[in-house]
Amino acid sequence: MKRIGIMTSGGDAPGMNAAVRAVARKAITEGLEVYGINYGFAGLVAGDIFKMEAATVSDMISRGGTMLFSARYPEFAQEETQLKGIAQLNKFGIDALVVIGGDGSYHGALRLTEHGYNAIGLPGTIDNDIPYTDFTIGFDTAVNTALDAIDKLSDTAASHERTFVVEVMGRGAGDIALWAGVAGGAADVIIPEHDFDVEAVAAKLKSSRERGQKHAIIVLAEGVMHADEFAAKLNQYGDFQTRATVLGHVQRGGSPTAKDRVLASKMGAYAVELLMQGKGGLAIGIQNNQLVNHAMTDLFNSKHETELSLYKLAEDLSY
Ligand code: F6P
């Protein structure tokens, strides 16, 4: 193997650049040539590919977003489109590649491996919804961004004795909500993985108010319902001075935390080691603080397990 390609695919996540840097620098250290592929699988098919040097990734470790741009490209599910991508890999002499993205991106990576171009997947998404990894690249930063907003909303909530419903991202996963909720001292966390009862939430707020706790933060995962809808339902059971805030894409941006940078660096270097061993079709993860790799096919048949003990913890610690 002489040349490897790198791409980022799906939604961007803080730490993707740190992962690109790690792949590029480790590969160059090992004597390989590195090619960046812009716009994920769409850019591969279009031949939007360029040679990267060690300097290309200078100062990238601290930057949010992705220097390689990203795109969602469902067309890559078609064999005809895959063959166009392979023609580009051949044209640039790329033997193997690293794909940084979510679950969807792994399908494209697996197709390339099946065609004889080893591809390794790195979990890059704020959602933390990928099986066989405790953490994805970008999750920690997104949680801290959500937490910063929750802390600020708590200040104004306390000043006006209001209840804030704060909607966070996560697609179908409640991980951002749980982590930001526990860390932000939320009165309740509403996630898709756990049933909930708005009347019970209202009863809890009422009794908290009677005990003197007159403001509250409720963290709501986007996979459940819109914050305005939840606030309207809550208001049917009492006057909680409710306000709804949707944090949205602010959670996708920003300089990655140290934890995300280190995770991305470890995973990026490990991906290059695996490719040098002639391996492909693997997804990298971190489990119990150890780097692991699993067959992508195993991931497609599994579900990410949200740490539900955090749900009970949030309940137990609310007042
Ligand atoms: O997967 C990351 C994510 O930000 C999800 O949390 C969210 O549901 C989705 O992407 C939003 O997608 P888009 O940026 O395409 O609107």
Boltz pocket constraint, residues with backbone or C-beta under 6 A from the ligand:
constraints:
  - pocket:
      binder: B
      contacts: [[A, 11], [A, 12], [A, 125], [A, 126], [A, 127], [A, 169], [A, 170], [A, 171], [A, 222], [A, 252]]
      max_distance: 6.0
